[in-house]
Structures are given as structure tokens and as C-alpha cells.
Amino acid sequence: MDTKRADIVAAPSRLPLREMLLFVALLAAVLGVYAVMGGAYSTRMLVEAACYAILALGLTIQWGYAGQFNAGVMGFVALGGFSAMFFSIPINEAFWGSELPGELGRVLLYMVAAILVVLGATRLDRIGVPKRLRTIIAVVLGVVLYLVVINAFRDVTDQIESRAGFIGGLGLPVGVGWIVGGALAGAVGFFIGRVCLGLRSDYLAIATLGIAEIIKAFLKNSDWLTRGTATVSPLPWPVPGPAEVGFTLARAMYLSVTAVMIAVIFFLLSRAYHAPWGRMIRAIRDNELSAAAMGKDINRRRLEIFVLGCILMGIGGAALGSFNSMFDPQGYLPLNHTFLVLVMVILGGPGNNLGTIFGAVAVYIIWIMSEPLALFLMELAVAFGEGAFGWEAPTNMDSRALQARVFVIGLLITLVLRFAPKGLLPEKVKHVA
């Protein structure tokens, strides 16, 4: 029996034929895009796909590792883009050279003090105040202090907008903004996790979706901080820009930066997945009651994985925002920055890091190329119709081709859920006899 077991253990692992075929097909698709669209366009597509791969890795560890459905990816992407803008653009001397920073700091201190006072009021029951009276005092203080602080805050922000436009940036290296973007997204994720991770998965999805819209609304309406709908551009790159070395070379250098980031993230996540921590996370996902019976701190571990995923989303959002060289709060859309990332994870395989990267690149190629391909097919149909039946060409073919993206992605996710519900590269679960 021992000999038989040793033979089983020593047996060579099977050749990953499925993975090889899929990645060869993906490479062929990338080379085809290069041949048809040119180097500059194709390299830009790959850089954006790499940024989306980081976002998808953040979602796959939340959903694939821990079973947490985060429908608010857009909000964390926006926080990363804001950090990339705020820390990297030059300093606005019209703001920093006046008394406005002091006024803004004073109001922010008032805001912090008001929050501490309200939090203190919620704990008055510890000194003998009845709970009902404590609640009334806390609510009254909250309303009064909010009205006082928000009035002073609006006065300062109005002055900033009228005299300086907005506060500007800090003029720091681009990488600082990316790191802080991840930290900011992680901090917001920690707050959301403390409040929402006790909810069921469907309620968690609703809560994260609502919070993402709140983040977008705040950034969009804070003209003193982000210029709102006026946008902020250009954002600097961590590598020489197109004006210095040309579009193709600059984008290739940017692609190398994102490729290194993906390699590091992939290595760390793979180590964590196969470590005892990863096995514990999957045990909580598969059977929470059994994991709790084994003495595992369920809430703490779920919070850890949620915050880690948010950090990756913030870093990916910062990298994507810097590459686009523009911060536009209106440009963050649930379709582009939540649903598309969700499709990438579903196609690749939740919980499989390699499959998630494959899904990110494959889905983004389909997303980008569906418009020119649809336009080409429409032009062929119109040319045939004009010659054979005397049809008149529609005037809005470009917009119709753009809408083909939604149709193609919807069809793709339908086919995947029907024929490969666990993804093209599903998570490999090892069973121990």
C-alpha cells in the first residue's frame, strides 16, 4: 500500500494543454491586432489591458478566494485615479501662496473635532446616561455640528474655486500617487468592510454599488478638489512620455512597468494562495460554520481579503488614470469599471490568478476590437445593399458600431456562463484522499 501511494505521489503532473492552447490563441489574437491596427494602437490596448488585469486580480481574490461579491469596483478605481492626479500634477501657487490652505486646514480640524464630539456622545451610556437620552443627544449634536461645519466648509471651498480654481497637486513622483491610491482605496475598503461584511452577499453587492456611486458623486461635485467636470490634464507618466520618445516607445515602456507590477502581484498572490493563510480563506469561503468551529476569526479574515482586493483596485485605477493622462470623474462608469472587470474574472475563472490575467487581456481585446470589427461588417453590408437593393447608408454607423461592444460582451458572458460556468481556466481544487 505504501508503495502504491509513493507511485501516485511520484507520478508526473499532466501537461497543461488547455492553458497552453488558450494562451497561444490569445497571443495569436494580440499579433493579429498588431498586424491590423499598428504598433501604437496595439501597445496602448495592451497597457490598458494590463491595468484592467490588476483590477481583475483585486476582484478575483475577493470573489474567488473569499466569495465576496464587490459591485463597487468603479469607486476604488476612481479613488486610485484621484490619488494619481492629486499627488503627481504640479503645485498650484495660486492656492498655496495664499491664506486659503490655513483656512481649509482650520475647517478640516473643525470637522474632525465635530466627529469626535458625536462619537463621544454615542458613548454617554458608559457614564450612566440612559440609552434613549444618549441617542437623542448624539443625533441633535450631529445635526447641529454638521450644519455649522458644512457652512464654514462651503465658504472656504467657494473662495478656493473663485480665487485659485482648485487646490492643485503636490508635484510628487508618480509612484507615490499609485501607492497612496492603493492605501486610500484600502482605507475606504476597511471602513466599508467593517460595516457591510456582515451582510449577505446580495446585500453586500448593493451596498458596495451604492458606495461607489457616492465616491463618484463626491469627486464629481468637489470642484475645489478635482475641478469636477472640467477635468485635470495632463497627468505625468512614470516613464518618458510620447512627446519625448514617441507614442509607440513610450507606451511600450509604460507596458513594461505594468507587466512588472502584474508579475510581482501574481507571485505574491500565488504564494499567499498556497500558504496556510490561503487555505484558511478558502475554508471560510467553502464552509464558514466549519471554519468558525475550528476557531478561525471569520470576520477578521474576510476583512483582510476585502481590504487587500481594494488595495489592488486602487493601484490599478491609479495606473490606468496616469496612462489616460486625464482625471475625469464623469468618465468612471459602472459598465466600464465594474461590469467589464466582472466579465474578465468570470471568463478567466474566479480564484485562478493566471486565468484572471488571461480573462482580462482577452475580454479587453474583444471590448476594444468589437467596435472596428462591427463597423467593418456594417460597411460591407451597406456596400452590398447599395449595389444589390439600392439601400441608403445610415448616417450614424459609428455610434451603432460603438454599441456593438455591449452586445458582444453580453453575448460573451452568456456563452461563458452556459458552457464554462467556472471560467475557461477554473480554480484548481486539490482533493486529499
N, C-alpha and C positions, 0 to 999 in steps of 0.2 A: 504493500500500500504506500509506503514511504517512497519507494522507487517510482511508482506511478505518479505520485504527487510531484516529485522532483522533475519528472519528464514534462509534466504540464507546465510547471513554472519556467522551465528552460526553453519551452517552445518559442520560436521566434514570432514576433508580432507581425500581423498581416501588413502587407504593403498598403499604404493609404491611397488606394487607387482613386476613390471617389474625390478626395481632396485634390489630388494631382490633376484630375480631369477638369474639375471646376476652376482651379487657378490657371490652368493652361487656356481654358476658354475665356477667362477674364483677361489674361494677357493678350490673347488674340483680339478681343474687343478693344482694349486700350491701343494696340498697334493700329487697328482699323481706324480708330478716331484720329490718331496722329496722321495717318495717310490721307484722310479725307479733309480734316479741319485744320491741319497745320500744327506746328510745334507750340506757338504761343498760346493758342486757344486750348490745346490739349493739356499743356502743363498747368494752365490756370484751372482746368477742370480737376486735375489730379490733386492740386493743392487744396481746393475746396472739399474734395472727397476725403482727403486726409484729415481735415478739420472736423468733418462730419464723423469720421471714424472715431475720433476722440470722444465726441458727444455720444456716439453709439456704445462705446465701451463703458461710459458712465451709466448709461441706461441698462446695459446688459448685466452689470453687477448688481444693480438694484432689483431688476425684474428677474433676471436669470439666476443669480446667486440666492436672492432672498425673497423672491416673489412679491416685491413691492412695485405696484404699477404707478409710475410717476407720469402724470399727464401734463406736467408743468415745465417741461424741458425748456420751452421758449423763455421763461422767466430767468433761468440760470444762464442761458446763452446771452440774454440781454445784459445781465449783471457783468458777465465777463467782457462783453463789448464795451460797456461803460467804463470799466476799470482800464482797459487798454487805451481808451480815449483820454480819460482823466489824468493818468499818470504819464502819458507819453507826449501829448501836444505841448507846445511852448507855453511859458508863463504869460498870463495876461497882465501887463503892467498897469493897465487902466484900473484893474481891481486891486492888485496887491500894493500898488503905490498910493492908495487912498486909505481912509479910515474904515472902509467897508469890511475888511477882514476882522477887525476888532468888534464891530457891531454884530457881524454874523456869529462870531465866537461867543459873544455875550448871550445872544438869543439861544444858541445851542446849549449853553450851560443852563439857562433857564429851563429849557426843555428837559434836560437830564434831571434837574432838581425837581421838576414837576412830576416826572415819572417816579422818582424815588419817594416823593411825598405820598403819591397814590398807592404805591406798593406798601409803604409803611401803614397807611390807613387800612389796607386789607388784612393786616395782622394785629389790629387793635384787640381782637378777641383774646390774645395771649395775655393781656393785662386786665382782663375781666370785663371788657365791653361786650354786651350781648351781640350775637352774630347778626341779627337783623339790623341793629343800630350801626354796627360796623359796615355793613353793606351800603346802607343809606349814606353814611359819611364818605365812603370811598367813591360812590357814584357822584355825589354832589361836588366833591373836591375834583374829581376827574373832569367833569363838565366845565366847572369854573376855570380851572387852570388851563384846560385846552383852549377856551375862548381867549384867555389873556395871552397865552404864549403864541397862539396862531396869529393873533392880531399883530403882535410885535414882529413875528417872523415875516408876515406879508409886507410890512413896512420896509424891512431890510431888503427882502428879495426884489421889491419894486424899485428900490434905489439901485440895486445891482444891475437890473435889466436896463434901466434908463441911463445909467452913467457908464457902465462897463460892458454891457451886452450880456456877458455871463462870466463866471469866475475864472474860466480857462483851465489850463492843466498845470502839471508840476514839472514838466520838462525832464523827466527821469528816463532811464533806458527802457526800451520796450518790454524786456523780460520782466521788469519789476511789475508792470501793469498786468502781465499774464499771471504772475504768481499771486498778486493781490486779488486778481479776478477769481482765481480758484479759491482763495481764502474767503473772499466775500460771499461767493456762492455757497461755500461750505458753512459759513456762519448763518446765512439765511436758511440753509437746509437743516441746520441744527435746531433753529427755532421752530421751523415747520415740523420737524420730526418729533420734537418734544410735545407738540400739540396734537399732531394728526396721526402718528404711527399707531396709536391705539385704536384707530378706526378700521373698519373692514376695507378690503381692497377697493371696492367700488366707491366708497365714501372718500378714501384717500385720493383716488383719481380726481374726483370732483373738487376736493379741497386744493390739491396742487394746481389744477387747471385755473381755479379762481385766483389763487395767489399769483400765478404767472401773469394773469391779466392785470392784477393790481400793480405788480412791478412795472409792467409796460406802461400803464396809465401814469404812474408816478414819474417815470423817466420822460414820458412824452409831454407832460404838463409842467415839468420843472425847467422852465426856460432859463432861470438863473444858474442852473447847474449843467444842463445838457444842450441848451439852445432849442430844445423841443423839436418842433417840426422844421426848424431852419437847418438842422444837421450840422455836424462838425467834420471838416475835412481840410487837408489830407492828414491821415494818420501815418506816422512813420513806421517803417519796417525794421525788423531786427537784422536785415541784410541790406546791401546796397539796392536802391530802388531802380525802376525801369529807366529813369532819366540818366542814371549813371552808367549802367551796363547793358541796357536794352531789356525789352519785355521778356524774351524767352529765357535769357540767362538769369535775370532777377527772379523770375518765377521758379526756375529750376533750383536756385539757391534757397528760396523760401520752402520749396518742396523738401529739400534735404533736411531743413530744420524740423519740419513737421514729421518727417519719416523717422528721425532720431527720437522725437518725443513719443511716437507710437511704439517704437521698439522698446524704449525704457518702460513705458506704461504696460506694454504686453508682458515683458519679463517680470515685472513686479506683481502684476495680477496673476500670472501663471504660478509664480511661487506661492502667492497667498492662497490660490485655489487649491493647490495640492498640500498645503500645510494644515496642521490641526485646526487653525482658525477657519480655513475654507470648509473643511469637513463639518465643523460645528455650524457654520452658517447654512450649509445645505441641509443639515439635520433639522435645523429650526424651520427651514422652508418646507421640508417634506412632512414633518410631524412635530408641530410645535409643542403639543402636550407631552410627548415622549422626551423631547429635549429639556422641557421645564422639569420633568420628573428626574432627569439626570443632574439637576442642579445648575443648569445654564441660565444666565441672566438674559432672558429673551429680549426685553425692551432695550437694554444697552447694546446688544449685538445688532439688533435691527436699526438702531440709531446710527451705529458706526457705519454700516454699509450704506445707509441713505446719505449720510454726510460725505462719504468717500465718492459716491456717484455724483453728487452735486459739485464736488471739487473738480472732477474731470470735466463736467459740463461747463463750469466756469472757465477752465483753462482752454477748452475747445472753442468756446464762444469768444474769448479774447483773441485767440489766434485767427479765427475767422473774421472778426471785426477789424483787426490790423491789416489783414490781407485785402479786404474790401476797401481799406483806406478811407472809410467814412463811417461815422456813427449816426444812424438814423433810427430813433425809437419806433417810428412807424413801420420800418422795414422788418421788424420781428413779427412773424405771423405764425399762428398755430400750424398751418398747413406745411410751411417750410421748415420750421424749427422744432416741431413736436411730432406731428404725424409722419413726416418723412423719416425722422430718426427711428420712430417706432417700426416702420416698414423695414428699415435696414436690419434691425435686430430680429424681427420675425423671419425675414428671408434668410439671414445668416444662421440663426439658431440661438435663442436665449441661453445664456450660460456658457457659450462656447466663444472664447475670445478670438480665436482665429476665424471662426465663422462670422463673427460680428464685423471684423475688418473686411472680410470678403463681401458681406452684405452691404456695408457702407459704400465701398467702391462700385459694386455692381449696380446698386439702386441709384447712386448719383449719376453714373453714366447713362442709365436708362432715363432718368429725370431730365438730364441736360440734352441728350440727343433725341428725345421723343419730339421736341419742337421742330428742329430742322428736318427730321425724317418725315413728320406729318406734313410739313409744308411742301416737301418734295413730292409726296404722294398726291397731295391736293393739286399741285401744279400739273402733274401727269394726268389726273382725272379731268381737270379743266381743259387741258390741251386736247385730250381725246374727245371730250364733249363738244368743244367748239368745232372741231373738224368733222365729227360724225353727226351731231344733232343741232349744231348752231347755238350751243349754250353761251350765256354771258358769264364771264368770270366775276365772282363776288369781290367786293372792294375791301373786305375785312378778313382776308385769308390769314394774315399774320396773327391776329388776335385769336382766330379759330385754331390755328396750329399751336398757339401757346396753351390753350385749354386742353389740348390733347395730352399734356403732361398728367393732368388729373385723371383722365380716363385710363391712361396706360398704367399709372401707379395703382389705381383702383382695381384694374384687371389683374395686375401682378399679384397684389395681396390676396385677391380671391383665389387665384390659381394655387398660390403657395399654401394657403390655409386648407384648400381642398386636397391637394396631392402631397404636401410635405408640411403638415401642421407643426412639426418640431423644427422646421428650418431645413435648408439644404445641407448644413453641417451641424446636426443636432449635438447637444451636450452628451459627452461620453460618460456614462454612469458605469462604474466598475462594481460588479457584484462579487462579494467574497463568500465562497461556499463554507 
